[in-house]
Amino acid sequence: MPDILTLWNKVPVSGLAAVCSAYVSLMMLVICLLMYTRQRKKAYVLMAAAFSLIMTYEGLNIHPLFSQSLLLHSQDVYRPIQLFSFVLLNAAVFLLYRRMRRMHYILILVAGILLGLPSVVPGSVVSSWSVLYLDAMEWVLILISFTRIAPYIGHRVTYTAGLSAYAVWAAVHNVYTYLDANPETLSLTQWVSVLPLCLYSLIFFILFQRIMEQMQFIYRSSITDGLTGLYNRRYFMKHLNRYVSQGVKVSAIFCDIDNFKKLNDTQGHARADEVLKQTANILEEELAGLGLAGRYGGEELVALVVSRGGRVSQVAENIRKRIEQETIVTVSVGHSSLRRGVTGDGLMKQADQAMYHSKTSGKNRVTDYRLMGSRPASKRETSG
């Protein structure tokens, strides 16, 4: 045990940073491959390739670090790998939020060729011009990342923080190189070697957040109507049936836009869709805090009132009145409240029948299912 502790205490900070970076890269590689099998997004392929190279680069440097040899000279040999992984990593982050054109992929290939030039020119790997060339390329890549990637992605603050950490590491690395290994600078180089790990960790955070956003978007898309943003029929009925099974006092409102087909024929689908969205927004606003609104199909919009403070007849009338005043259409509205022995489907049929009564008795009016047969419907018919 003492021998192990002694060996551990002799490991430089840069060695620990290399081990941690390799471990983070392995986790990211696994996550990206798993995500690609599910979503087939090119961003995951680029990021997996980047972290494969990072893991290779850090792995090549772990052995000399633990044997207490200097990292910098071996880094010069492996730097093209490290810099190309930097290119792929930043391209992958961009691709998480934006589309890349064919020209972008060509530029990535060109960058790989340019970074590999010092390695293919005989005797140039450790030459001074090669180090200078790679340093210049590195700062060009950093500048491009700051100006052409950071402004166009989500979580730009997190990404910029990671880039800044990497830039500080690159700057200290350059100072060490051109000051001929000043002892104070060498010590600083050891400590700032953790900064690339900060970049990888922050990109891990960005990837995690992006995956969460996409999952939320997919879930939201599965329960809402794409045009109006209201809940779709399946989700709406699922909640209604749950309320019924729990014995919640719930009321249903059924709305049908009057003369919607004529609007489609005379003013076009685009205008009709705009009106439908306006109507849906009014419905959603009126149901805020009282229940939920959905699109039942076509121009049929529905709502559930589950709040004790919401009187369904008043809510229905508010909806009808606002649509008449704020849009170019009117709606026929019917509503019904849940009673013992009535199912969710039965409640919707009652509200639908009440709406149909409004439609056939003049349109632009509200009908209560309970009062439907007692007297003619009027523009405002309450449940008394």
KETIKE-852317 format. One line per field, with one value per residue: residue number from 0; residue in three letters; x, y, z of N, C-alpha, C in turn. Coordinates in steps of 0.1 Angstrom, whole numbers. Layout:
num: [NUM|...]
residuo: [ALA|...]
n_px: [X|...]
n_py: [Y|...]
n_pz: [Z|...]
ca_px: [X|...]
ca_py: [Y|...]
ca_pz: [Z|...]
c_px: [X|...]
c_py: [Y|...]
c_pz: [Z|...]
//
This chain:
num: [0|1|2|3|4|5|6|7|8|9|10|11|12|13|14|15|16|17|18|19|20|21|22|23|24|25|26|27|28|29|30|31|32|33|34|35|36|37|38|39|40|41|42|43|44|45|46|47|48|49|50|51|52|53|54|55|56|57|58|59|60|61|62|63|64|65|66|67|68|69|70|71|72|73|74|75|76|77|78|79|80|81|82|83|84|85|86|87|88|89|90|91|92|93|94|95|96|97|98|99|100|101|102|103|104|105|106|107|108|109|110|111|112|113|114|115|116|117|118|119|120|121|122|123|124|125|126|127|128|129|130|131|132|133|134|135|136|137|138|139|140|141|142|143|144|145|146|147|148|149|150|151|152|153|154|155|156|157|158|159|160|161|162|163|164|165|166|167|168|169|170|171|172|173|174|175|176|177|178|179|180|181|182|183|184|185|186|187|188|189|190|191|192|193|194|195|196|197|198|199|200|201|202|203|204|205|206|207|208|209|210|211|212|213|214|215|216|217|218|219|220|221|222|223|224|225|226|227|228|229|230|231|232|233|234|235|236|237|238|239|240|241|242|243|244|245|246|247|248|249|250|251|252|253|254|255|256|257|258|259|260|261|262|263|264|265|266|267|268|269|270|271|272|273|274|275|276|277|278|279|280|281|282|283|284|285|286|287|288|289|290|291|292|293|294|295|296|297|298|299|300|301|302|303|304|305|306|307|308|309|310|311|312|313|314|315|316|317|318|319|320|321|322|323|324|325|326|327|328|329|330|331|332|333|334|335|336|337|338|339|340|341|342|343|344|345|346|347|348|349|350|351|352|353|354|355|356|357|358|359|360|361|362|363|364|365|366|367|368|369|370|371|372|373|374|375|376|377|378|379|380|381|382|383]
residuo: [MET|PRO|ASP|ILE|LEU|THR|LEU|TRP|ASN|LYS|VAL|PRO|VAL|SER|GLY|LEU|ALA|ALA|VAL|CYS|SER|ALA|TYR|VAL|SER|LEU|MET|MET|LEU|VAL|ILE|CYS|LEU|LEU|MET|TYR|THR|ARG|GLN|ARG|LYS|LYS|ALA|TYR|VAL|LEU|MET|ALA|ALA|ALA|PHE|SER|LEU|ILE|MET|THR|TYR|GLU|GLY|LEU|ASN|ILE|HIS|PRO|LEU|PHE|SER|GLN|SER|LEU|LEU|LEU|HIS|SER|GLN|ASP|VAL|TYR|ARG|PRO|ILE|GLN|LEU|PHE|SER|PHE|VAL|LEU|LEU|ASN|ALA|ALA|VAL|PHE|LEU|LEU|TYR|ARG|ARG|MET|ARG|ARG|MET|HIS|TYR|ILE|LEU|ILE|LEU|VAL|ALA|GLY|ILE|LEU|LEU|GLY|LEU|PRO|SER|VAL|VAL|PRO|GLY|SER|VAL|VAL|SER|SER|TRP|SER|VAL|LEU|TYR|LEU|ASP|ALA|MET|GLU|TRP|VAL|LEU|ILE|LEU|ILE|SER|PHE|THR|ARG|ILE|ALA|PRO|TYR|ILE|GLY|HIS|ARG|VAL|THR|TYR|THR|ALA|GLY|LEU|SER|ALA|TYR|ALA|VAL|TRP|ALA|ALA|VAL|HIS|ASN|VAL|TYR|THR|TYR|LEU|ASP|ALA|ASN|PRO|GLU|THR|LEU|SER|LEU|THR|GLN|TRP|VAL|SER|VAL|LEU|PRO|LEU|CYS|LEU|TYR|SER|LEU|ILE|PHE|PHE|ILE|LEU|PHE|GLN|ARG|ILE|MET|GLU|GLN|MET|GLN|PHE|ILE|TYR|ARG|SER|SER|ILE|THR|ASP|GLY|LEU|THR|GLY|LEU|TYR|ASN|ARG|ARG|TYR|PHE|MET|LYS|HIS|LEU|ASN|ARG|TYR|VAL|SER|GLN|GLY|VAL|LYS|VAL|SER|ALA|ILE|PHE|CYS|ASP|ILE|ASP|ASN|PHE|LYS|LYS|LEU|ASN|ASP|THR|GLN|GLY|HIS|ALA|ARG|ALA|ASP|GLU|VAL|LEU|LYS|GLN|THR|ALA|ASN|ILE|LEU|GLU|GLU|GLU|LEU|ALA|GLY|LEU|GLY|LEU|ALA|GLY|ARG|TYR|GLY|GLY|GLU|GLU|LEU|VAL|ALA|LEU|VAL|VAL|SER|ARG|GLY|GLY|ARG|VAL|SER|GLN|VAL|ALA|GLU|ASN|ILE|ARG|LYS|ARG|ILE|GLU|GLN|GLU|THR|ILE|VAL|THR|VAL|SER|VAL|GLY|HIS|SER|SER|LEU|ARG|ARG|GLY|VAL|THR|GLY|ASP|GLY|LEU|MET|LYS|GLN|ALA|ASP|GLN|ALA|MET|TYR|HIS|SER|LYS|THR|SER|GLY|LYS|ASN|ARG|VAL|THR|ASP|TYR|ARG|LEU|MET|GLY|SER|ARG|PRO|ALA|SER|LYS|ARG|GLU|THR|SER|GLY]
n_px: [8|19|38|21|8|29|37|13|13|34|25|19|-2|-12|-12|-33|-54|-53|-61|-87|-99|-98|-115|-140|-143|-147|-172|-188|-185|-198|-224|-230|-230|-251|-272|-272|-280|-307|-317|-303|-288|-265|-249|-243|-226|-203|-196|-190|-169|-151|-147|-136|-111|-101|-100|-81|-59|-55|-50|-26|-9|-10|7|34|31|26|50|65|77|82|53|49|65|57|32|34|38|14|-4|-17|-38|-52|-60|-76|-96|-107|-118|-138|-154|-164|-178|-197|-212|-222|-238|-258|-276|-280|-283|-259|-242|-231|-207|-197|-189|-169|-151|-144|-130|-109|-97|-87|-68|-50|-41|-28|-6|20|28|32|53|86|107|96|80|88|100|107|91|70|57|50|33|11|3|-6|-27|-43|-52|-66|-87|-99|-107|-126|-145|-154|-166|-181|-196|-204|-223|-246|-258|-277|-275|-253|-237|-226|-212|-194|-180|-166|-150|-135|-120|-105|-90|-75|-59|-45|-31|-13|1|14|29|47|60|74|89|108|106|104|108|87|66|63|52|28|17|12|-9|-29|-36|-59|-79|-88|-103|-124|-137|-145|-162|-182|-193|-203|-224|-239|-247|-262|-283|-293|-303|-323|-340|-348|-362|-383|-395|-403|-421|-440|-448|-462|-485|-498|-516|-503|-508|-524|-514|-529|-540|-540|-566|-564|-549|-565|-588|-578|-572|-598|-611|-596|-603|-630|-629|-618|-638|-641|-656|-665|-668|-677|-669|-679|-669|-676|-664|-682|-693|-668|-658|-666|-650|-625|-627|-631|-612|-588|-566|-544|-553|-575|-563|-549|-570|-581|-560|-560|-585|-581|-561|-577|-594|-576|-566|-589|-594|-573|-560|-584|-590|-584|-577|-584|-579|-603|-608|-605|-623|-632|-631|-624|-630|-622|-636|-625|-622|-635|-641|-648|-675|-692|-711|-706|-680|-681|-697|-680|-660|-674|-682|-658|-645|-663|-659|-631|-622|-627|-647|-674|-686|-703|-715|-716|-723|-718|-723|-707|-725|-737|-731|-724|-701|-668|-667|-695|-701|-688|-703|-727|-721|-714|-739|-753|-738|-744|-771|-770|-758|-778|-798|-794|-767|-736|-740|-747|-754|-768|-767|-785|-807|-815|-838|-859|-864|-860|-826|-805|-784|-771|-772|-779|-771|-786]
n_py: [-12|14|17|20|44|61|61|71|97|108|111|135|164|168|142|130|145|137|110|113|127|108|89|104|108|82|76|95|86|61|70|86|67|50|69|74|49|51|75|82|105|127|143|128|109|124|134|111|102|123|120|95|99|118|101|83|100|110|85|77|95|89|68|78|100|88|76|97|112|141|157|174|171|147|153|170|152|139|160|167|148|155|181|177|162|183|198|181|178|204|208|189|198|221|209|197|217|230|227|212|220|205|218|224|199|193|213|203|180|192|206|184|174|195|197|173|176|183|158|142|152|146|144|166|165|171|196|231|248|232|230|257|260|242|254|279|270|259|282|295|277|279|306|305|288|305|326|316|294|295|317|306|285|266|270|287|302|283|268|287|292|268|268|291|281|262|278|293|272|266|290|290|267|276|297|282|267|287|301|284|263|275|271|281|284|258|246|259|250|223|226|239|220|207|221|215|193|205|217|193|183|203|201|176|182|200|182|164|181|188|164|159|181|173|150|160|175|156|142|162|166|143|145|167|188|195|219|237|236|228|201|168|146|120|123|142|127|107|120|129|104|96|115|108|82|88|101|128|160|170|190|191|209|216|228|241|255|279|277|269|255|270|293|281|276|301|319|305|278|286|310|300|282|300|314|293|288|312|309|287|297|315|297|283|303|310|287|285|276|265|241|220|223|211|198|183|174|183|213|212|220|213|213|208|215|215|228|239|265|273|280|262|271|298|299|287|306|328|320|318|344|359|348|356|384|388|375|365|347|327|306|275|263|237|222|200|185|161|133|107|74|81|78|88|90|91|116|133|129|139|166|171|167|188|209|205|211|238|245|239|255|281|289|303|303|291|260|243|209|198|215|213|202|217|243|266|271|299|327|330|305|293|271|274]
n_pz: [0|8|-13|-35|-28|-27|-54|-65|-54|-69|-94|-119|-121|-146|-155|-141|-151|-178|-174|-164|-186|-206|-195|-194|-221|-229|-218|-231|-257|-256|-250|-272|-293|-285|-286|-314|-325|-319|-329|-352|-359|-375|-359|-336|-347|-355|-330|-316|-331|-325|-297|-297|-309|-290|-267|-277|-280|-254|-241|-253|-240|-214|-204|-206|-189|-163|-161|-155|-174|-196|-208|-229|-252|-263|-268|-289|-310|-311|-315|-340|-340|-317|-323|-346|-334|-319|-340|-350|-327|-322|-346|-343|-321|-332|-352|-336|-333|-357|-393|-414|-444|-475|-481|-455|-446|-464|-457|-431|-438|-453|-432|-417|-434|-436|-410|-408|-424|-412|-402|-423|-437|-441|-413|-401|-379|-352|-356|-354|-370|-375|-350|-347|-368|-362|-338|-348|-364|-344|-330|-351|-353|-328|-329|-350|-338|-318|-332|-354|-345|-317|-316|-328|-316|-291|-255|-254|-236|-219|-237|-246|-223|-220|-243|-237|-215|-228|-245|-227|-218|-242|-246|-224|-229|-253|-243|-226|-245|-261|-243|-236|-217|-190|-155|-137|-155|-164|-142|-140|-164|-158|-140|-155|-172|-167|-179|-207|-200|-187|-209|-222|-203|-201|-227|-225|-207|-224|-244|-229|-220|-245|-254|-235|-241|-267|-261|-246|-265|-284|-268|-262|-288|-293|-278|-285|-309|-340|-355|-339|-314|-292|-270|-283|-296|-285|-261|-248|-243|-228|-204|-197|-192|-171|-152|-149|-139|-114|-102|-104|-106|-136|-166|-200|-229|-262|-293|-325|-354|-372|-406|-416|-438|-459|-455|-459|-487|-498|-489|-487|-476|-459|-447|-434|-416|-400|-388|-373|-355|-341|-329|-313|-295|-281|-268|-253|-236|-221|-207|-190|-159|-153|-165|-193|-229|-262|-295|-313|-338|-372|-376|-350|-317|-283|-247|-212|-181|-150|-127|-96|-93|-117|-137|-160|-179|-181|-188|-214|-227|-226|-243|-267|-271|-272|-294|-314|-313|-316|-338|-373|-375|-362|-335|-328|-298|-274|-242|-214|-182|-161|-150|-127|-138|-164|-190|-201|-229|-233|-221|-239|-262|-254|-251|-277|-290|-279|-290|-317|-317|-312|-336|-355|-349|-354|-351|-338|-309|-275|-261|-234|-225|-207|-209|-234|-247|-235|-243|-270|-281|-272|-277|-253|-231|-201|-174|-152]
ca_px: [0|28|44|10|6|41|35|2|17|43|18|16|-16|-16|-15|-47|-63|-54|-70|-101|-104|-100|-128|-151|-144|-153|-186|-194|-185|-209|-237|-233|-233|-264|-282|-272|-288|-321|-321|-296|-284|-251|-242|-238|-215|-192|-192|-184|-155|-142|-143|-127|-98|-97|-96|-68|-48|-52|-44|-12|-2|-11|18|46|28|28|64|71|84|75|41|48|72|49|20|37|37|0|-12|-27|-50|-59|-66|-87|-107|-113|-126|-150|-162|-171|-187|-208|-220|-230|-248|-268|-286|-281|-280|-246|-243|-220|-195|-191|-182|-156|-141|-138|-120|-97|-90|-80|-56|-40|-36|-20|6|33|31|36|65|97|115|90|71|93|107|101|81|58|50|44|22|0|-2|-14|-39|-52|-59|-76|-99|-105|-114|-138|-155|-160|-173|-190|-204|-210|-235|-257|-263|-283|-265|-240|-229|-219|-202|-183|-171|-157|-140|-126|-111|-96|-82|-65|-49|-37|-22|-3|9|22|39|57|68|82|98|118|104|107|102|74|56|61|43|15|12|7|-22|-40|-39|-73|-89|-95|-113|-135|-144|-152|-173|-193|-199|-211|-236|-247|-253|-273|-294|-299|-311|-335|-349|-354|-371|-394|-401|-409|-433|-449|-454|-470|-497|-505|-519|-492|-512|-530|-507|-538|-538|-547|-578|-560|-544|-576|-597|-571|-574|-612|-614|-590|-612|-643|-626|-615|-650|-639|-667|-659|-677|-671|-674|-677|-670|-674|-664|-693|-690|-654|-655|-667|-638|-614|-629|-631|-599|-577|-562|-535|-561|-583|-554|-546|-582|-582|-550|-566|-596|-575|-555|-587|-599|-566|-566|-601|-593|-561|-563|-598|-590|-575|-583|-579|-585|-610|-607|-609|-625|-639|-623|-631|-624|-627|-636|-624|-620|-648|-644|-652|-689|-690|-719|-700|-667|-686|-702|-669|-653|-682|-682|-644|-643|-671|-654|-617|-619|-637|-656|-682|-686|-715|-709|-724|-716|-725|-716|-707|-734|-735|-734|-720|-687|-661|-673|-708|-701|-684|-714|-737|-716|-715|-753|-756|-732|-752|-784|-766|-755|-790|-808|-790|-752|-731|-748|-743|-765|-766|-773|-796|-818|-816|-852|-869|-868|-850|-813|-803|-770|-765|-781|-772|-776|-794]
ca_py: [0|26|19|26|58|69|62|80|111|112|114|149|168|165|128|128|152|128|98|118|131|95|83|112|105|68|77|102|77|51|77|90|55|46|78|72|38|54|87|83|119|128|149|118|102|133|135|98|102|132|114|83|105|123|90|78|110|110|72|77|103|84|61|87|108|80|73|110|119|153|155|184|166|136|160|176|142|136|171|167|140|163|193|172|159|196|202|172|181|217|206|181|207|230|200|194|227|235|218|214|218|197|226|222|186|195|221|195|172|200|208|172|173|206|193|161|179|182|144|134|158|139|151|178|163|178|208|243|253|223|234|270|258|237|265|289|263|258|295|297|269|286|318|301|283|316|335|309|283|299|326|300|273|268|269|293|306|271|264|298|290|257|273|300|273|256|289|296|261|267|301|286|258|284|304|272|263|297|305|274|255|282|263|286|282|244|243|264|241|212|229|242|208|202|229|207|184|214|217|180|181|212|196|165|189|204|170|159|191|187|151|162|190|166|140|168|179|144|139|172|164|131|147|180|190|203|232|247|235|222|187|161|139|109|128|148|116|100|128|129|91|95|123|101|71|93|107|143|167|176|194|192|220|212|240|239|268|280|280|268|250|282|301|274|277|315|326|296|270|294|319|292|277|312|316|281|290|323|304|278|305|320|286|280|314|309|275|286|275|259|228|219|225|202|197|170|170|194|226|210|222|209|217|203|224|207|236|242|279|276|277|258|279|311|297|285|319|337|315|322|359|364|344|365|397|389|368|368|336|325|292|270|257|229|218|191|181|146|127|93|64|85|76|99|90|95|130|140|128|149|180|172|169|202|218|203|218|252|247|238|265|295|290|313|303|281|252|233|196|195|223|213|200|224|255|269|277|313|330|326|296|289|259|279]
ca_pz: [0|8|-26|-43|-24|-32|-69|-68|-51|-79|-106|-121|-123|-160|-157|-136|-161|-189|-171|-163|-199|-213|-189|-198|-235|-231|-215|-242|-269|-254|-251|-286|-301|-281|-292|-328|-328|-317|-336|-365|-362|-378|-348|-327|-353|-354|-316|-313|-337|-318|-285|-300|-311|-277|-259|-282|-277|-239|-238|-257|-231|-200|-200|-203|-177|-151|-159|-151|-185|-199|-217|-240|-264|-268|-273|-303|-319|-312|-316|-351|-336|-307|-330|-354|-325|-316|-351|-350|-315|-324|-356|-337|-313|-342|-358|-326|-333|-370|-403|-421|-458|-480|-480|-442|-445|-472|-448|-421|-445|-456|-419|-413|-443|-432|-397|-410|-432|-405|-399|-435|-443|-435|-404|-397|-367|-340|-360|-348|-379|-373|-338|-349|-378|-354|-329|-356|-368|-332|-327|-361|-350|-316|-334|-358|-329|-311|-341|-363|-339|-305|-317|-336|-310|-278|-244|-259|-225|-214|-247|-246|-211|-223|-253|-230|-207|-237|-250|-217|-218|-254|-244|-214|-237|-262|-235|-222|-257|-266|-232|-234|-204|-178|-144|-133|-166|-164|-131|-145|-175|-152|-134|-165|-181|-165|-186|-217|-193|-185|-222|-225|-193|-205|-239|-220|-202|-235|-251|-220|-221|-258|-255|-227|-249|-278|-255|-242|-278|-289|-259|-265|-302|-292|-271|-289|-323|-346|-360|-329|-301|-282|-268|-293|-291|-277|-248|-242|-239|-217|-192|-194|-187|-158|-143|-147|-130|-101|-97|-104|-112|-148|-176|-213|-239|-276|-301|-339|-361|-382|-420|-418|-452|-468|-453|-467|-501|-503|-485|-488|-464|-450|-439|-425|-405|-391|-379|-364|-345|-332|-321|-303|-285|-272|-260|-243|-226|-213|-199|-181|-145|-151|-171|-205|-242|-272|-308|-314|-352|-381|-369|-337|-305|-271|-235|-200|-170|-138|-115|-89|-94|-131|-141|-174|-188|-182|-196|-227|-232|-228|-255|-279|-272|-276|-308|-323|-312|-319|-351|-384|-375|-349|-331|-321|-286|-265|-230|-206|-170|-158|-140|-124|-148|-177|-193|-208|-243|-232|-218|-251|-271|-249|-254|-292|-293|-276|-300|-329|-315|-315|-350|-363|-344|-357|-350|-329|-297|-266|-256|-223|-228|-199|-212|-249|-251|-228|-250|-281|-276|-274|-278|-240|-225|-189|-168|-141]
c_px: [9|34|33|8|17|40|24|6|27|37|15|1|-21|-19|-29|-57|-65|-63|-84|-107|-106|-113|-140|-154|-151|-168|-194|-195|-196|-223|-240|-236|-247|-275|-283|-280|-303|-325|-314|-292|-269|-243|-236|-226|-202|-187|-185|-170|-146|-138|-135|-113|-92|-92|-83|-56|-45|-46|-30|-3|-2|1|31|43|31|43|73|80|75|64|43|54|63|36|22|36|22|-9|-22|-40|-59|-67|-78|-99|-115|-122|-139|-159|-170|-181|-199|-217|-228|-241|-260|-280|-289|-278|-266|-248|-231|-207|-188|-184|-169|-146|-136|-128|-107|-89|-82|-67|-46|-34|-26|-7|19|37|36|49|77|105|109|82|76|101|99|90|68|50|43|32|9|-6|-11|-27|-49|-59|-69|-89|-107|-113|-127|-149|-162|-169|-184|-199|-211|-223|-248|-262|-270|-272|-252|-231|-220|-208|-190|-174|-162|-146|-130|-116|-101|-86|-71|-54|-40|-27|-11|7|18|33|51|66|78|91|108|118|108|101|89|63|53|51|29|9|6|-7|-33|-43|-53|-83|-95|-105|-125|-144|-152|-164|-185|-200|-208|-225|-245|-254|-264|-285|-301|-308|-324|-345|-356|-364|-384|-402|-409|-422|-443|-456|-464|-484|-504|-507|-508|-496|-516|-522|-516|-535|-546|-558|-575|-557|-556|-586|-591|-573|-589|-615|-608|-599|-625|-640|-623|-627|-649|-651|-662|-670|-670|-677|-670|-679|-668|-675|-674|-688|-675|-650|-656|-655|-626|-615|-627|-618|-587|-573|-553|-543|-569|-575|-551|-558|-583|-572|-555|-577|-591|-568|-565|-592|-589|-565|-578|-601|-581|-565|-577|-598|-580|-583|-576|-585|-591|-609|-612|-611|-632|-628|-631|-623|-630|-626|-636|-623|-634|-651|-648|-666|-689|-699|-712|-687|-671|-690|-690|-661|-661|-681|-669|-641|-651|-665|-640|-613|-629|-647|-665|-682|-699|-709|-720|-717|-725|-716|-717|-717|-731|-739|-730|-705|-681|-666|-687|-709|-698|-696|-725|-733|-717|-729|-758|-751|-740|-765|-781|-764|-768|-801|-804|-775|-749|-739|-743|-755|-760|-773|-785|-809|-822|-830|-862|-873|-857|-837|-812|-788|-763|-775|-774|-778|-784|-790]
c_py: [13|28|25|40|66|71|72|95|116|115|128|152|166|151|124|134|143|116|102|121|118|89|90|109|92|69|84|94|67|58|81|78|50|56|77|60|41|66|89|97|120|134|139|111|111|133|122|97|111|126|102|88|111|112|84|87|110|96|72|85|98|77|69|96|100|76|85|116|131|151|163|178|155|143|166|165|139|148|172|159|148|175|188|168|172|200|194|176|194|216|198|189|216|221|196|204|232|225|222|211|209|205|225|210|186|203|212|186|180|203|196|171|183|202|181|164|178|167|137|140|152|148|164|177|171|191|220|249|245|227|248|269|253|246|275|282|262|271|299|289|275|298|315|296|294|324|328|298|288|308|318|287|276|266|275|298|294|267|274|296|278|261|282|292|267|266|293|284|262|278|297|276|265|291|294|269|274|304|295|267|262|274|268|283|267|240|247|255|229|214|232|231|202|210|223|198|192|215|205|179|190|207|184|171|194|193|165|168|190|175|153|171|182|156|148|172|167|140|149|170|153|134|160|179|199|217|242|247|230|207|180|152|128|113|134|137|108|107|128|115|90|103|115|89|75|100|122|149|175|179|195|203|215|224|236|252|268|283|279|264|262|291|295|277|291|322|317|289|278|303|312|287|288|314|305|283|301|318|295|286|311|309|283|290|313|297|275|286|268|245|227|219|215|204|183|164|181|207|224|211|219|213|210|213|215|215|239|256|283|271|275|267|292|310|295|298|328|333|320|336|364|360|353|379|399|382|371|356|336|310|288|261|249|224|209|187|167|143|113|84|69|83|88|101|95|110|138|140|137|163|182|174|183|212|217|211|233|255|247|248|279|298|302|314|291|274|243|220|194|203|222|211|208|236|257|275|291|315|327|318|290|276|262|275]
c_pz: [0|-6|-36|-41|-29|-47|-72|-65|-61|-92|-108|-123|-137|-163|-152|-145|-173|-186|-170|-177|-207|-208|-194|-213|-238|-228|-226|-254|-268|-256|-265|-295|-298|-287|-307|-332|-327|-326|-350|-369|-365|-367|-339|-334|-352|-340|-311|-319|-330|-305|-286|-301|-298|-268|-263|-278|-262|-235|-242|-248|-217|-196|-197|-191|-164|-150|-157|-162|-189|-209|-230|-253|-271|-274|-287|-313|-322|-314|-328|-347|-326|-314|-339|-346|-321|-327|-351|-338|-317|-335|-351|-329|-322|-348|-349|-328|-347|-380|-410|-435|-462|-479|-466|-440|-453|-464|-437|-426|-448|-443|-415|-422|-439|-419|-398|-417|-424|-402|-411|-442|-435|-425|-398|-384|-355|-344|-355|-357|-378|-361|-340|-358|-370|-344|-336|-360|-356|-329|-338|-358|-338|-321|-342|-349|-321|-320|-350|-357|-327|-307|-323|-329|-297|-267|-248|-248|-220|-224|-248|-234|-213|-233|-246|-222|-216|-242|-240|-216|-230|-252|-235|-221|-246|-254|-230|-234|-261|-256|-228|-220|-192|-166|-139|-143|-166|-153|-134|-155|-169|-146|-144|-174|-178|-173|-198|-212|-190|-198|-224|-216|-197|-217|-235|-215|-213|-242|-242|-221|-234|-260|-247|-235|-260|-273|-252|-255|-284|-281|-262|-278|-302|-286|-275|-304|-329|-351|-348|-316|-290|-281|-279|-287|-282|-263|-241|-236|-227|-204|-187|-187|-173|-147|-139|-137|-116|-95|-96|-111|-124|-158|-189|-222|-253|-285|-316|-346|-372|-396|-423|-432|-462|-467|-460|-482|-506|-500|-484|-474|-454|-441|-429|-413|-395|-382|-369|-353|-335|-323|-310|-292|-275|-263|-249|-232|-216|-203|-189|-166|-142|-156|-183|-218|-252|-285|-311|-328|-361|-374|-356|-326|-293|-258|-223|-189|-157|-125|-109|-91|-108|-134|-156|-183|-191|-191|-211|-234|-235|-240|-267|-282|-277|-290|-318|-324|-318|-332|-361|-385|-362|-347|-325|-310|-279|-253|-222|-194|-167|-147|-138|-135|-162|-179|-199|-222|-243|-229|-231|-261|-267|-253|-270|-296|-290|-286|-313|-328|-317|-329|-359|-359|-346|-357|-341|-316|-288|-261|-245|-226|-220|-203|-227|-254|-245|-235|-260|-275|-280|-274|-264|-233|-213|-184|-155|-128]
//
